Amino acid sequence: MSWQGVLGHDAIVERFRTAVARGRLASTYLFIGPEGVGKRTFALKLAQALLCEGRPAGALDPCLACRGCRLTAAQTHPDLLQVRKPAERSFIPLEAFVGRAHERMQTGLCHDLSLKPFLSQRKVAIIDDADYLNEEGANALLKTLEEPPPRSVLILIGSQLQRQLPTIRSRAQLIRFSPLPVDTVERILLAEGLITDPQQAREAALRSSGSVTQACELADEALAAYRHTLLHALAQPAWDSVGLARNTAQFIEQAGKDQPPRRARARQLVNAALAFYSTLLRAQAQAPSAAPPEILAAAQAALRGGQTDVQATVERLESCLQALEHIDRNVIQANWLEVWFDSLARARSLR
């Protein structure tokens, strides 16, 4: 089924439809799931349904023609508030929530959400990149979370529950988004023109781990080739950590002079390693896995090569998570790459 063009999340649609129809919509939601599965698209469609002037909100089916629907689609509705992490920042800045130092609580999300709706019967706020909400930002949100303004809905979007601060987790209703089915990823890629060749779309969908974003990345031939090189190396019984760090650094730098595309490429490679070790851990436990064929093949090769120690794999998973944190914090590339590959090799050598 498809709800307003959103594919693969029918159970979540019905959950919201029931909540709205019964007047039991929560004030704060935390959307958690892999990148590229439609969390933000869902949040915007939900906002459109709640701000629609042409149909009852309980129907959860926006008319798409009224003023509210048009403004929401253009993301210019005065009752739709959005916050995202700037590309050049490691975290969502405090001023996004409470305004700059000289205008505290006179601007910012918390102030704007506290005002009465301008056009609709409610306000909807979406905090994207909630993974990058630091303690200072979470504390700024605390009063809004504990005493939400009447007829307001706040949606936070993140990728991993463990990356959300306790302040947020304890005060939000959790909505988990699962990876998309292969056929759904393929359909989205072709329908939106992200990949035009049907065979290439199918191959990318099969290796996407249920993520449209990852499928698009896999269509990047250079990235796919180096991803294969990295997985092949990690699956070997032993490898040169210094040489692999150097080669990986060179590949990341080929993304361009600007830091955002370099960080994006670095994150893609670390996520590939994270998927590999996650799949290896399941293989060591003889548990089934729905990982893409390339990841499964690398994990099986690692098992055959002697990577059978579960604790060592757990340590390497933790190293990958730490590497992602270093990327998010803008740690100098050469430093975190060296530490990452050294920790992966050292975990192997100690077993």
N, C-alpha and C positions, 0 to 999 in steps of 0.2 A: 504493500500500500504506500501511498504518498500523501502526506499532509502538507498542503501549501508548498509543494515542491521539496519537502524534507523527506528523505528516504532512509529507511533502516531503523527508525526509532518509534515504531507504532505503539509499543507498550508505554513509552514515556508520554506520547500524545494522549493516550487514553487516561493516564494518571492525572495529567493536567486538566483534561476535559471534565473528569469526575470532580476534581477539587474545585474548579471554577463553578460548575453547575450546582454544587452543594454549598457554595460560599465559604469554602475552607481553604482558599489560596493562602499559602504562607507568606510572610513578609520578606524572608530571605532564603534564597536557594543557592546551593553550591553545585555547579555542573562540573563533574569530573570525568575525564576520559582521554584517550589518546588524541594527539593533535591530528586534525584533518578528518574527523568523523562527523562534523556538523554541529558542534556545540554552539558556536557563535551564530550560525545560521538559524538554529532552533530558537535561540534566545531572541533574535530579532523578529522572527515570525510570531513568537509568543507575545512580544511587545506589540506587534501590529494587531494581533487579535484583541489584546486588552485595551488598546487605544482606539479601536475601530468605532466609528460613530454610526455605521450603517446597520450593524447587527448586534444583538445582545451579546455581551461578553461571555455569557454562559455557554454559547454555542461554540466558542473557540474557533470560529471560521470567519476570518475577516472578509469583508465584502470586496476589498482591493480597489474600490472606486471612490470612497468618501474622502473628505479632507484629511482625516486622521490616518487612513491607510496610505494615502499618497505621501504625506509628510514623513511617516515612519519609513516607508520604502526609500525615500530620499535621505533618511537619517537626519532630518531637519525639524522633527516634531519637538516643540518646546517642552513637552512632558516626557521625552525620551532623553535620558542622560547617559553619557558613555565616558568611560575612563580607560585608557590603555597606557602601557609602558612606552615612553619615548624610545626610539631605536638607539639613541646615544646614552641612555641611562641604564644602570644595573637594576634599579628598582623603580616602582611607580613613585613619583615624587610626592612628598607630603602635601605640597600646595595643591595637588589635584583634588584633595579631599577637604582641606580647610582654608585654602587660599594662601597667598604669600604673607610674609611676616607682618607687613604693615596693614593687612586687611583680613586678619584671621577671622574665620566664620562669617565673613561678609561675602565671600565667593567660595567656589569649590563644591564638590559633590554633596557633602553633608548639608551645606547651606541650601543649595538648590533643591535638594530632595525634601527639605523641611517646608518649602513654600507650597501654597495651594496650587493644584493643577491649573494650567492656563487655558487649555482647550478641552481636555478630556475629564473623565471622572476620577482618574488616578494618575500616578507617576510611575514610570519604570526606569530603573537605573541598571546599567550593565557594566560590570568591572571586568574587562578582559585582562588576560595575563595575570590572574590572581596568584600564580606561582611566584610572581615578583612583588608581592606585597610584603614589605618588611614589618618588623614589630612596631616601628613608629607609625606607619600607615594604618596598621591594624588597630592600634590604640586610638587613633583619630576617629576610626569608624565605630568604636565601641559603643558610644551613646546612641548612635543611629541604629546599631544592631539590637541594643537592649530596649530602646524606646522608639521603634520604627514609626515614622509619620503615618497618619491615617491614610488608607487606600494607596499605599506605596508598595512596590515590589522591587527588591534588590536581587540581582543575579550576579554571582561571581563565577568566573570560568577559569578552571585550572586543568592541569594534565594529570597530576598525581596527588592523592589525598595526603601523603606524608609530607608534601611540600607546603601544605596549608597550616597556618598557625593555629594553635588551640583556641585562641580568641574567636577565630572564624568557624572552625569545625563545630564547636559546641553550640553555636548560635544560628546555624544554617541547616536547612533541610537538604540532605544529600541526594543528588540525582546522578546516577552512574550511566555514562554513555559507553556502549560497547563498540569494538571495532566493527566496521561495516562488512557485510558479506561480499565476496569477490564479485558476484554479478552486479551488485549495487555500485561498487566502486567503478567497475567497467562502464556501467550505464551513465554515471555522473561524468566520467572523463569524456565520453563521446558526446553527451547531450550539451555539455558546457564548452565543447571545443577545446578542452585542455590537451587532449591528444586526439588527432584526427584519424589516424590509421587504426582500424579495428583490431588487427593482430597485435600491434604495439600496445594498444589499450588493454587488451586481454593479458598480455605478458606482464605489464606493469601492475595490473590489478592482482594477479596471482602472487606477486612479490611484495605487495603493499602493506601487509599486516593489517588490512582493513582500513587504511588511511588514504584519503584522496591526496593529501599533501605529500605523503611518501611515494605514492604512485607517480606524481608529477616529477618528484626528484629522481626517481628511477628512470624517467624518460630522458634525463640528462646523461648522455652516453659517457662523458668523462667521469661523472660521479659514479655511475654504475660500474665502470671499469675499475676505478680505484677502490670502491667498496668491495668488489670481488677480490682484489689484491689483498686488502686488509683482512678480510675473513679467511682467506687462504693462509695468510701468515699466522693469524691467531690460532688456527686449527693445528698448526705444526707442533711437534714435541718441543722444539726449541727454535728461537729466532733472535735476531740482532735487534735489541730494543733501541739502541742508539741510532742505527741505520733506519729503522722503521719510523722513529720519531722525526728524523731529518726528512725522509721522503714525504711523510704526512704533512709536515710544515710547508714543504714546497708546494704540495698539491693545494693546501688551504690558501696559500698566498696567490695561487692562480685564479682565485675567485674575483680578484680585483684589488684596488688600492684602499677602498673603503672598508671600515671595520664590520658593519652589519652583514654584508654578504660573506665575509670571511668567518664570522661567528656562526652564521647559518650553516656553512659547509662543515665547520668543525663539529657543530652539534649533530649534523647528519651522520658523520662518521662515528662519533661516540655512541649515538643511538643504535647504529648498526652493530657495534661491539656489544652494547647492552642487550640487544635482541639475541645475539649469538650466545652469550653466556647464560641468558635466561633459558634459552632452548637447551643448552648443554646441561643445565641443572635439572631440567625435566627429564632429559634423556638418562642422566645418571640415576634418577629416581624411577626410571622405567615408566614414566607417566606420559600420556599422549600429548601431542603438541600440534597446534594449528599454524605453526610458523611457516613462512614462505619456503619453497623448495631450496633456494640457495642457502638459507639459514640452517635448515634441517640437514642439508648435505655437509655443511661445515661442522655442525655439532657432531654428526656421526663420524666424520673424519677425525675429530678431536678425540672422541672415545676410542677409536681404533688406535690412535697414536699414544694412548696412555693417560689422557686427562680424565681420570676417574674419581679424583678426590673432591667430594662435595664441598668441604670447607674452603678449599682453595678456590673453587668456582664462586662461592659466596663472597670471598674477599675480593675477587676480581670484579664482581658485580658492584660491590661498594666502591671500588676504585673508579668504575665508569660513572656512577652517580656523583662522586666527588669531582670528576672531570667536568661534568655538566655544570656543576655549581661554580667551578672556576671560570668556565666560559661566561656564565651569567654575570659573574662579578668582575669581568674584564681583566682577569689575571693575565699577565704577560704570556703570550702564546708559547714562546720557547720554554718557559718555566713549567706550565701545567702539562705540556706535551711530554717533556722529559720525565716529570714525576709520574704521569699516568702510565706510560709504557714501562718505566722502570718498576712500578708497583705490580703491573701485570706479569712481567718476567720474573720478578722476585717471588711472587706468590707461587708461581710454577716451580721455581728452583728449590723452594723450601719443602716441597712435597715429595 
